[in-house]
Amino acid sequence: MNFEDINFPLYRKYKNSKSYFKIINPLLFEEIQVIGTKRVVHLTEAKLYPEQLFIADLIRDYKNMADEITESEYLDALKTIF
């Protein structure tokens, strides 16, 4: 997978607004999970092929599962944690 033409980071959120993603590079992303009224942040390094495919889908083929968001929207979701 060639991602040389992409300027990282990219931001996405699931259509149900239960997860927000900051895609740092093709092998690393940060996720804010919304669980009830709580929010949890995870940093995931894609070491396994399925994880790499998941990130590739969030980068290129995300429109069925997620929406593109701005950095500001992501940071607003992050502010509710800290």
Backbone as a chain_set.jsonl record, in Angstrom:
{"seq": "MNFEDINFPLYRKYKNSKSYFKIINPLLFEEIQVIGTKRVVHLTEAKLYPEQLFIADLIRDYKNMADEITESEYLDALKTIF", "coords": {"N": [[0.834, -1.174, 0.0], [0.599, 2.137, -0.897], [1.172, 5.161, 0.511], [2.3, 7.592, 0.062], [1.385, 9.997, -0.988], [-0.191, 11.206, 0.895], [-0.958, 13.488, 3.448], [-0.245, 13.267, 6.691], [-1.303, 13.978, 10.076], [-4.468, 12.189, 9.77], [-7.994, 12.447, 10.321], [-10.768, 10.739, 11.638], [-14.122, 9.574, 12.373], [-16.295, 7.085, 13.686], [-19.477, 6.472, 12.184], [-21.47, 6.259, 14.076], [-20.477, 7.762, 16.095], [-19.009, 6.617, 18.172], [-16.318, 6.088, 18.254], [-13.342, 7.884, 17.75], [-10.721, 8.755, 15.562], [-7.256, 9.373, 15.19], [-5.124, 9.251, 12.718], [-1.908, 8.669, 12.577], [0.23, 7.738, 11.062], [0.688, 5.254, 8.424], [0.981, 3.012, 10.041], [0.284, 3.556, 12.646], [-2.089, 4.653, 14.99], [-4.26, 6.723, 16.963], [-6.945, 6.272, 19.155], [-10.034, 7.395, 20.336], [-12.315, 6.038, 22.385], [-15.758, 5.941, 22.949], [-17.536, 5.094, 25.66], [-20.431, 4.649, 26.976], [-20.782, 7.221, 29.213], [-18.136, 7.601, 29.506], [-14.818, 8.161, 28.204], [-12.124, 6.721, 26.516], [-8.686, 6.553, 25.72], [-6.645, 5.074, 23.285], [-3.528, 4.038, 21.988], [-2.442, 2.613, 19.087], [-0.181, 0.505, 17.552], [0.261, -0.827, 14.469], [1.124, -3.899, 14.116], [0.376, -6.346, 13.218], [-0.993, -7.852, 10.262], [-3.895, -7.671, 9.885], [-4.449, -5.39, 11.462], [-3.026, -3.469, 10.044], [-4.475, -3.47, 7.673], [-6.882, -2.455, 8.645], [-6.165, 0.186, 9.308], [-5.473, 1.057, 6.74], [-8.0, 0.931, 5.543], [-9.286, 2.944, 7.036], [-7.905, 5.082, 6.045], [-8.208, 5.135, 3.161], [-10.636, 3.833, 2.331], [-12.934, 4.553, 3.846], [-15.539, 5.552, 3.867], [-17.924, 4.052, 4.143], [-17.94, 3.264, 6.784], [-17.062, 5.322, 8.403], [-16.683, 8.876, 9.07], [-15.017, 11.713, 7.727], [-13.281, 13.961, 9.786], [-12.362, 17.099, 11.35], [-9.239, 18.284, 12.72], [-9.806, 19.882, 14.887], [-12.358, 18.947, 15.735], [-11.593, 16.406, 16.608], [-9.846, 17.105, 18.696], [-11.66, 18.379, 20.388], [-13.176, 16.193, 21.231], [-11.191, 14.877, 22.617], [-10.635, 16.677, 24.674], [-12.654, 16.282, 26.514], [-11.771, 14.264, 28.05], [-9.473, 14.933, 29.483]], "CA": [[0.0, 0.0, 0.0], [1.4, 3.331, -1.068], [0.522, 6.314, 1.123], [3.238, 8.71, -0.055], [0.697, 11.218, -1.389], [-1.101, 11.603, 1.965], [-0.4, 14.301, 4.526], [-0.719, 12.827, 7.996], [-2.322, 13.025, 10.488], [-5.835, 12.219, 9.261], [-8.956, 12.306, 11.419], [-12.021, 10.055, 11.28], [-14.948, 9.074, 13.469], [-17.337, 6.159, 13.259], [-20.743, 7.13, 11.902], [-22.256, 6.278, 15.307], [-19.727, 8.636, 17.012], [-18.51, 5.848, 19.312], [-14.857, 6.089, 18.205], [-12.681, 8.939, 16.987], [-9.394, 8.268, 15.199], [-6.196, 10.223, 14.663], [-4.222, 8.348, 12.011], [-0.63, 9.358, 12.636], [0.911, 7.245, 9.864], [0.029, 4.003, 8.017], [1.156, 1.935, 11.023], [0.049, 4.056, 13.997], [-3.249, 5.517, 15.174], [-4.792, 6.958, 18.299], [-8.397, 6.13, 19.124], [-10.839, 7.755, 21.496], [-13.52, 5.21, 22.424], [-16.833, 6.458, 23.786], [-18.203, 3.97, 26.323], [-21.391, 5.316, 27.848], [-20.36, 8.606, 29.441], [-16.677, 7.6, 29.605], [-14.008, 8.132, 26.994], [-10.837, 6.073, 26.745], [-7.762, 6.762, 24.605], [-5.715, 3.977, 23.0], [-2.569, 4.215, 20.904], [-2.249, 1.297, 18.484], [0.824, 0.322, 16.519], [-0.198, -1.949, 13.644], [2.179, -4.881, 13.881], [-0.234, -7.475, 12.514], [-1.575, -7.494, 8.974], [-5.274, -7.161, 9.997], [-4.404, -4.021, 11.973], [-2.57, -2.639, 8.933], [-5.616, -3.341, 6.765], [-7.846, -1.574, 9.291], [-5.687, 1.557, 9.112], [-5.603, 1.345, 5.31], [-9.417, 1.215, 5.313], [-9.577, 4.263, 7.594], [-7.262, 6.088, 5.198], [-8.679, 5.177, 1.774], [-11.962, 3.266, 2.05], [-13.601, 4.746, 5.12], [-16.841, 6.212, 3.75], [-19.029, 3.203, 4.597], [-17.912, 3.043, 8.23], [-16.633, 6.49, 9.171], [-16.723, 10.194, 8.441], [-13.817, 12.532, 7.888], [-13.488, 15.066, 10.713], [-11.241, 18.014, 11.438], [-8.405, 18.168, 13.916], [-10.545, 20.564, 15.951], [-13.373, 18.012, 16.24], [-10.886, 15.371, 17.355], [-9.356, 17.7, 19.94], [-12.818, 18.592, 21.259], [-13.472, 14.89, 21.849], [-10.081, 14.597, 23.537], [-10.741, 17.587, 25.822], [-13.609, 15.767, 27.5], [-11.085, 13.253, 28.854], [-8.466, 15.54, 30.363]], "C": [[0.882, 1.242, 0.0], [0.637, 4.54, -0.524], [1.394, 7.563, 1.043], [2.545, 10.032, -0.365], [-0.225, 11.779, -0.304], [-0.348, 12.397, 3.02], [-1.032, 13.879, 5.849], [-0.524, 13.94, 9.008], [-3.663, 13.256, 9.773], [-6.774, 11.972, 10.438], [-10.25, 11.704, 10.896], [-12.824, 9.798, 12.549], [-15.968, 8.107, 12.896], [-18.635, 6.933, 13.081], [-21.637, 7.206, 13.141], [-21.598, 7.116, 16.406], [-19.231, 7.916, 18.264], [-16.992, 5.739, 19.333], [-14.387, 7.214, 17.297], [-11.247, 8.481, 16.744], [-8.5, 9.413, 14.734], [-5.198, 9.262, 14.04], [-2.904, 9.101, 11.841], [0.245, 9.004, 11.432], [0.292, 5.899, 9.513], [0.167, 2.851, 9.017], [0.834, 2.365, 12.45], [-1.195, 4.937, 14.032], [-3.612, 5.615, 16.644], [-6.305, 6.9, 18.184], [-8.991, 6.597, 20.436], [-12.107, 6.92, 21.411], [-14.518, 5.84, 23.383], [-17.598, 5.248, 24.33], [-19.155, 4.561, 27.349], [-21.022, 6.78, 27.982], [-18.846, 8.723, 29.565], [-16.032, 7.647, 28.234], [-12.63, 7.604, 27.354], [-9.968, 6.26, 25.509], [-6.813, 5.573, 24.504], [-4.785, 4.408, 21.876], [-2.256, 2.824, 20.373], [-1.19, 1.356, 17.405], [0.451, -0.944, 15.76], [0.967, -2.872, 13.315], [1.658, -6.062, 13.065], [-0.937, -6.986, 11.244], [-3.033, -7.018, 9.081], [-5.342, -5.729, 10.538], [-3.974, -3.056, 10.868], [-3.691, -2.419, 7.919], [-6.669, -2.393, 7.33], [-7.439, -0.119, 9.088], [-5.812, 1.955, 7.642], [-7.054, 1.665, 4.956], [-9.799, 2.588, 5.862], [-8.985, 5.382, 6.729], [-7.985, 6.226, 3.856], [-10.143, 4.795, 1.57], [-12.86, 3.373, 3.282], [-15.071, 5.149, 5.016], [-18.031, 5.367, 4.168], [-19.086, 3.08, 6.111], [-17.636, 4.295, 9.04], [-16.786, 7.767, 8.35], [-15.386, 10.882, 8.665], [-14.162, 13.673, 8.833], [-12.239, 15.949, 10.713], [-10.425, 17.734, 12.698], [-9.12, 18.789, 15.116], [-11.615, 19.662, 16.568], [-12.73, 16.914, 17.077], [-10.419, 15.92, 18.703], [-10.491, 18.008, 20.911], [-13.212, 17.298, 21.964], [-12.421, 14.532, 22.876], [-10.164, 15.443, 24.795], [-11.672, 17.061, 26.904], [-12.991, 14.708, 28.401], [-10.208, 13.919, 29.901], [-8.94, 16.846, 30.954]], "O": [[1.801, 1.366, 0.81], [-0.422, 4.896, -1.042], [1.25, 8.481, 1.85], [3.077, 11.091, -0.031], [-0.963, 12.73, -0.558], [0.753, 12.028, 3.43], [-2.217, 14.114, 6.085], [0.353, 14.783, 8.815], [-3.946, 14.337, 9.257], [-6.386, 11.358, 11.432], [-10.762, 12.105, 9.851], [-12.282, 9.802, 13.654], [-16.447, 8.278, 11.775], [-18.862, 7.937, 13.756], [-22.466, 8.109, 13.252], [-22.106, 7.174, 17.526], [-19.053, 8.545, 19.307], [-16.429, 5.332, 20.349], [-14.951, 7.461, 16.231], [-10.627, 7.885, 17.625], [-8.925, 10.296, 13.989], [-4.503, 8.537, 14.752], [-2.808, 10.048, 11.06], [0.914, 9.866, 10.861], [-0.573, 5.432, 10.254], [-0.475, 1.814, 8.846], [1.09, 1.604, 13.384], [-1.345, 5.849, 13.219], [-3.319, 4.729, 17.448], [-6.881, 7.418, 17.227], [-8.513, 6.24, 21.513], [-12.89, 7.072, 20.473], [-14.163, 6.227, 24.496], [-18.215, 4.49, 23.582], [-18.748, 4.928, 28.451], [-20.955, 7.502, 26.987], [-18.323, 9.828, 29.714], [-16.62, 7.229, 27.236], [-12.045, 7.99, 28.366], [-10.449, 6.14, 24.382], [-6.251, 5.124, 25.503], [-5.21, 5.065, 20.925], [-1.846, 1.948, 21.135], [-1.28, 2.147, 16.466], [0.339, -2.016, 16.355], [1.701, -2.648, 12.353], [2.406, -6.694, 12.318], [-1.411, -5.852, 11.176], [-3.387, -6.04, 8.423], [-6.194, -4.946, 10.118], [-4.503, -1.948, 10.77], [-3.842, -1.325, 7.375], [-7.276, -1.62, 6.589], [-8.271, 0.717, 8.735], [-6.217, 3.077, 7.338], [-7.313, 2.567, 4.159], [-10.556, 3.32, 5.223], [-9.512, 6.494, 6.696], [-8.337, 7.338, 3.462], [-10.818, 5.376, 0.72], [-13.469, 2.389, 3.701], [-15.784, 5.084, 6.018], [-19.07, 5.925, 4.521], [-20.151, 2.82, 6.672], [-17.936, 4.339, 10.233], [-16.985, 7.744, 7.135], [-14.714, 10.654, 9.671], [-15.22, 14.288, 8.7], [-11.204, 15.59, 10.152], [-10.872, 17.038, 13.61], [-9.04, 18.271, 16.23], [-11.76, 19.619, 17.789], [-13.253, 16.535, 18.125], [-10.583, 15.266, 19.733], [-10.31, 17.909, 22.124], [-13.541, 17.305, 23.15], [-12.74, 13.94, 23.906], [-9.801, 14.978, 25.875], [-11.491, 17.365, 28.083], [-13.595, 14.296, 29.391], [-10.202, 13.518, 31.065], [-8.21, 17.48, 31.716]]}, "num_chains": 1, "name": "protein.A"}
